Each structure stands twice: as structure tokens, then as C-alpha cells.
Amino acid sequence: MVLPLWQVVNTTQRVDIAWAQGTCAVYSTFITGDSFGATQANGIQTTLGQTNMITTCVDDDSADAATMQSTTDPYPADTVSLSTTLQGELRRLRYVLKKLTGWSQWYTHSEVFVFPNAGRFSSVGPFAFGGATSTLYQLGLLGTFDPSATAGAALSVGTTLTLASGEDAYGIRVAPTFTEFSSGVHALLAGIHVAPTITAGAATATTVAGISVATFAAATGTTNAAGVYISAAPTAATNNYALWVASGQSRLEDIILAASTTGPRIAGAATVLQLSGGTTAITFTSQSGVSELMRLTDGGILELGTTEGTAAQGGDMVFAAARGVRGVTAATTAPMIDINSGGTDYMVNIGGGYAGITPPNIQGLAAASFPAGSAGNNGRIGLDTTNNRFIFYIGSARYYVTGTSF
């Protein structure tokens, strides 16, 4: 312990000295006439070098806001800038913190992070935003998020890609590698699996979709543009499909079947082809899509080359004027059977009068099988095989013509 100076100097003179009280205080206060020896010198060093050498006793570098905001670049132009004082060290650390976070000041932690430089996480994860990590997911977006916007999203990609000559580009590229297990069956391996959960509320939704593709404008000079493009079907499986809808109805507003070496094909199991024509019809047009060639109305009327089937009913087939059903022989294009909707000289022509053509066959029935004359049988004909007679119906009466054998 350091003795009072009045005891060290002499016994007749007393000098009152104020000794240090705790950290961040001076060792003692000297006045004129005090003696100074080894004890005092060692005490001052102990106070300065040990007792007061703590962060709470070192002065700050924030005398005012401007000083507090002062920073120094420790790596200007990729060259190390050495610090020679503690102040310089602090200001370099401030600079790095401000640079890493993108904050307006190194201390404005209420602002959002804006990373100015490219970065890399050396760990493979798992990582999570808004919740706990899961060993099932390398990266997870969790928690409850309110975008407070007309079209919010959990993940938004709005990058501008500046392309080099001939370069392909993708907004999002998903190309995982699956390593199958040594045994068992993997029920599903998919590059993207979409399974949203919709929680019902007071609001209603017009359309809900697992994947929605909005319209966009392709650049001038583009040859083909598509909302969804599948370059080819996968290979090496027992069955390979470019597109597979496993269940549920599929709605396609407009379909163009492109020509191929085998032509377009629609096949199925129980139902080979089922088409719904909506409120109007299913129409078949020319390749240009301008000229309508055939339509199947929603009422079940098949109209060939015409749209004037106003008097027809479901199940009818309507032909364009002077057209109909025609069958030709193998040796000529002249009709063997011609049933049309109003030719210049006939409406029904069977046989055509050509040599070697088998005459038409009219169904024969026993006499008892022919019904009596009535308006409902008007126009019917047949052969009475019991009496060898030709039977025909006109109006509400039944007539016959007796033939002579030869």
C-alpha cells in the first residue's frame, strides 16, 4: 500500500492527497510541495496501464453525429489501408459493416439488408427464412407473410438478364440430380412439385391454379412463343409422355394439332375421343382456320359444308346444297350411290346404270310383318316374300304391285 506523503516526507508536514476511487479515475492529485517517489510512479502506471485500461475508460469516437458517421475504407482499390490508431481501426470497421449491410449508416439496423456484393454460403444447409430449418429441405420459406399488395408472392424473381450472342437464358433453372436408392420404389421424382394449400376465408377466388402463366409479349423477330414449352418427351421409361394429365378434366380453349410423320392422334381406354362443343359447336376448319368445313352442333346435328341446319334435329346429318353421300366404283369416279340434297336431275341414285353393278337390295318380309297403311308409314317400301309382291305406302294407304317371274 502507498503511504501518505506526509508520512514519507517528514513528521512535521502533512500533505492531504486525493487518492483514486475506482476505475476511470486519476491516481492522485498533487499540489506544490508534495514529494514524488517510486511508490507514486508505480501507482500511476498501475492505474493507467491496468485499472483504467478497460473499454469503459477509453474515450469514444462519437463526439457528435458527424464524427459518429465517419468511416474509412480499409481496402480502397483492392489495396490494404493500415490503421495507425484505434480511431482508424474503428472507422474501418464501421465502413465494412455499412458496406456489408447496405444500410445508410453503419448503425441504422432498423433498415433492411441490401447486400451490395455477390455472396456464397459454404454450407449446403439446411437454411430457412421465417421459421425453423428442416432436414427435408435445403432451403425453406416459412412463417406468415402479408404482402399487403394486389399480387404478392412468397418468392419473386425480377432479374434483368443481359445476354451474350447466342446465349440461352432462364428466369429460374431447376436441374436437380436424383440418386435413387438401392432398393424399393420411388413413387414420384419431379423437378418441380406444386402442392398449394388454400385456406378458405370470407373472400372468394375466381381462379385457383397450381401453376399460372400470364400473357407476355415476345420480342420482334421471335419465331415461336409459348406459355409452356416442352422440348421433347423423356426417354428410357416404359411409357414416355411429353405431357401427362393423370386425372381430372382438362380444359383447352384453342388447340392446333401440328402435322407429323404419323399425324395427330388422340387415343384412350374406354372412350377413344370425347369432345365438348360448349354453347355453339365443335367446328373443323381449313388449315388456315378461315374456312369452316364441318361442325357438330351442341344439339347433336352434324353439318357438312353448311351451317344451314336450322330445321334439323339432334341426330341429323345435313349436307350443303347439291352435296350428299356418294359411293364410286373402283374403275370410275362416277357415283354408284348418290344421295344428295337437291341435284339437278335426281336426289337418290342407286346403281347408276353401269354394267356389272349389283342392283340395290330391298329388305323382304313375310306378309304378316307388314304394318297396315297409316300416315306414319308414308313412303316406306318392301318385298312381300309370302305373296311375291312389292309393297309401298303412300299417304295413309298401303299398296302392292304383283310381279311376273322370268
Backbone hydrogen bonds, N-H to C=O, Kabsch-Sander energy under -0.5 kcal/mol:
donor,donor_aa,acceptor,acceptor_aa,energy
6,W,15,V,-0.6
7,Q,4,P,-1.4
8,V,4,P,-1.3
9,V,5,L,-3.1
10,N,6,W,-0.9
15,V,13,Q,-0.5
16,D,14,R,-0.5
17,I,15,V,-0.6
18,A,29,T,-0.6
19,W,17,I,-0.8
20,A,27,Y,-2.0
22,G,20,A,-0.5
25,A,22,G,-0.7
29,T,18,A,-0.9
30,F,28,S,-0.6
34,D,31,I,-2.0
41,A,37,G,-2.1
42,N,38,A,-2.7
43,G,39,T,-1.9
44,I,40,Q,-2.3
45,Q,41,A,-1.9
46,T,42,N,-2.3
47,T,43,G,-2.3
48,L,44,I,-2.6
49,G,45,Q,-3.2
50,Q,46,T,-1.7
51,T,46,T,-2.3
52,N,47,T,-2.8
54,I,52,N,-1.7
57,C,54,I,-1.9
58,V,54,I,-1.0
68,M,64,D,-2.4
69,Q,65,A,-1.6
70,S,67,T,-1.3
72,T,91,R,-1.8
78,D,75,Y,-1.4
79,T,76,P,-1.3
81,S,74,P,-2.6
82,L,80,V,-0.6
89,E,85,T,-1.8
90,L,86,L,-2.5
91,R,87,Q,-2.4
92,R,88,G,-1.6
93,L,89,E,-2.0
94,R,90,L,-2.4
95,Y,91,R,-1.7
96,V,92,R,-2.0
97,L,93,L,-2.4
98,K,94,R,-2.5
99,K,95,Y,-2.3
100,L,96,V,-2.6
101,T,97,L,-1.9
102,G,98,K,-1.8
108,T,105,Q,-1.2
109,H,107,Y,-2.3
111,E,108,T,-1.6
114,V,101,T,-3.5
122,S,120,R,-0.6
127,F,138,Q,-2.6
129,F,140,G,-2.6
137,Y,134,S,-1.2
140,G,127,F,-1.5
142,L,129,F,-3.4
142,L,140,G,-0.6
145,F,143,G,-0.5
158,G,156,S,-0.6
161,L,159,T,-0.6
162,T,160,T,-0.6
163,L,161,L,-0.7
167,E,164,A,-1.9
174,V,172,I,-0.6
175,A,173,R,-0.6
178,F,176,P,-0.5
179,T,177,T,-0.5
180,E,178,F,-0.7
187,A,185,V,-0.7
194,V,192,I,-0.5
195,A,193,H,-0.6
199,T,197,T,-0.6
200,A,198,I,-0.6
201,G,203,A,-0.6
214,A,212,S,-0.6
218,A,216,F,-0.6
222,T,219,A,-1.8
231,S,229,Y,-0.6
246,A,244,W,-0.8
252,L,250,S,-0.6
258,A,256,I,-0.8
272,V,270,A,-0.6
280,T,277,G,-1.0
281,A,277,G,-0.7
282,I,296,L,-2.5
283,T,281,A,-0.6
284,F,294,M,-3.4
286,S,291,S,-2.4
289,G,286,S,-1.6
293,L,284,F,-3.2
294,M,284,F,-1.8
295,R,303,E,-2.2
296,L,282,I,-2.7
297,T,295,R,-0.6
297,T,301,I,-2.6
298,D,280,T,-2.0
300,G,297,T,-1.8
302,L,316,D,-2.3
303,E,295,R,-2.8
303,E,301,I,-0.7
304,L,302,L,-0.5
304,L,318,V,-3.2
305,G,293,L,-2.2
305,G,303,E,-0.6
310,T,308,E,-0.5
312,A,309,G,-0.8
315,G,300,G,-2.5
316,D,313,Q,-2.3
318,V,302,L,-2.8
320,A,304,L,-1.0
323,R,320,A,-2.1
325,V,339,I,-2.6
326,R,324,G,-0.5
327,G,337,I,-2.5
329,T,334,A,-0.9
336,M,327,G,-4.5
337,I,327,G,-1.7
338,D,349,N,-2.5
339,I,325,V,-2.7
340,N,338,D,-0.6
340,N,347,M,-2.1
341,S,323,R,-1.5
343,G,346,Y,-1.0
349,N,338,D,-2.1
351,G,336,M,-2.7
354,Y,351,G,-1.2
357,I,354,Y,-1.6
362,I,360,P,-0.5
365,L,383,L,-2.9
369,S,366,A,-1.7
370,F,366,A,-0.5
370,F,367,A,-1.2
377,N,374,S,-1.4
378,N,375,A,-1.1
379,G,393,Y,-2.1
380,R,377,N,-2.1
382,G,391,I,-2.2
383,L,363,Q,-1.6
384,D,389,R,-3.6
385,T,365,L,-2.6
385,T,383,L,-1.1
386,T,365,L,-0.5
388,N,384,D,-1.1
389,R,384,D,-1.7
390,F,401,V,-2.6
391,I,382,G,-3.2
391,I,389,R,-0.6
392,F,399,Y,-2.3
393,Y,380,R,-1.9
394,I,397,A,-1.7
397,A,394,I,-2.4
399,Y,392,F,-3.1
401,V,390,F,-1.9
403,G,388,N,-1.1
